Amino acid sequence: MDLSTRFAGILLENPVMPASGPLVGDDEKILYIARLGVGAVVTKTISTKAAQVPRPCIGATQSYVMNAELWSELPPERWIKEILPRLKRELKIPLIVSVGYTKEDMEELIPELDEFADAFEVSTHYVGKDLSKIGEIVAAIRKHTEKPIFMKMSPHIPDPVGFAKVAKENGANGVVAINSLGPTLKIDPNKRIVVFGGKDSFVWTSGPAIKPLALAMVYMLSREVPDMEIIGVGGIKSADDVVEFLLAGAKAVQLLSAALIHGKDIYKRIVESLPRVLEKYGFSSVEEVVNTKLEFEVSCSPNHPRVDLSKCTFCKTCEWVCPYWAIFVHPDRREVVVDEEKCFGCGLCQTRCPVNAISGVMPVEGRWL
Ligand SMILES: Cc1cc2nc3c(=O)[nH]c(=O)nc-3n(C[C@H](O)[C@H](O)[C@H](O)COP(=O)(O)O)c2cc1C
């Protein structure tokens, strides 16, 4: 199975990369992640000053990660003199150097970092929402490098398409979408405290909970700004998720939170399971997925649920969750009644049925996992 993908002239053996964060915080960590079989690596964001990171700074549930990390806690000199030269000698896959933040930071950093980077990824997380500033940052980088430039978009940017267009006009090759979501907050009612955060007490949220938002951003950008290359990131935890991002318009993907929730070898597991998952969906290469156009049809006429009584356990989940009071479960009579006058054809029952006994409302089979 051919897993290779190409963006901005860079060839990757497979489309999976670590996202910028603690797992790519120095040369040891980057080489460890590279050995797990990823197609390329990205560094922790390097800026002109070492970050003063509050502690604690990372917490997680099964569905999301919260963090108060900023950028690299190491000074840029350490990256330039030690870490990047070693990676240049030892790393066998493309290296994307993540940098931040201002135009002035770029003037200082890019000339020093250029020889080590196969491409630059530019965090815009702390530069505000003014698109003219984004344009100036890209232009400042382009003055000092011919390497591909990927602008990383944070979800608090109000105009994602405008962001991508300004980036392109000023010389960027693509967008990495998305950074973590926020500001967000963690409270402990017992101690009456905000549990952790930066100076402002807020944290940033990532992981599976943000996947639908990340997918939408990738889809929107790939349709509205088709000549920009998109790298998708946000909530990926499986090879199935990778396929979704590629179908939405990404050429490659990154992930971090799933590795913080489930362990670092998730990179290996995803890369190794990708051929089987592509085959399951009837694809013969990553390129074929990337070139597939998604279809979508809007309809306002309802389809009502069909209940397979041989699967139904009469658990009543559908009855309890139905927002239109239209489905009734009679365990004693082993019967499920759908009141088609009341049923709005919304689809919720099908997506929540724990045993896949409901079909016919959504245009796909089964529940949502
Ligand atoms: C602990 C932590 C540290 C992060 N540090 C950075 C960073 O230095 N630079 C950056 O661009 N994004 C950083 N991110 C954002 C991730 O690269 C990624 O965009 C986001 O977490 C969404 O992907 P995920 O859901 O797979 O984690 C960080 C995220 C986490 C959880």
The ligand as an ORCA input file, in Angstrom:
! r2SCAN-3c Opt
* xyz 0 1
  C       0.658     20.279     25.922
  C       0.510     20.960     24.595
  C       1.511     21.799     24.142
  C       1.382     22.420     22.890
  N       2.386     23.247     22.450
  C       2.291     23.809     21.211
  C       3.346     24.600     20.698
  O       4.383     24.816     21.315
  N       3.175     25.135     19.455
  C       2.051     24.931     18.704
  O       1.966     25.442     17.585
  N       1.043     24.165     19.157
  C       1.148     23.594     20.388
  N       0.128     22.808     20.853
  C      -1.058     22.561     19.981
  C      -0.900     21.254     19.188
  O       0.228     21.287     18.347
  C      -2.146     20.948     18.348
  O      -2.335     21.958     17.389
  C      -3.416     20.843     19.189
  O      -3.152     20.219     20.417
  C      -4.513     20.061     18.445
  O      -4.074     18.758     18.108
  P      -4.371     17.467     19.039
  O      -5.831     17.480     19.362
  O      -3.941     16.280     18.230
  O      -3.520     17.646     20.260
  C       0.234     22.192     22.099
  C      -0.782     21.339     22.575
  C      -0.648     20.714     23.808
  C      -1.736     19.776     24.266
*
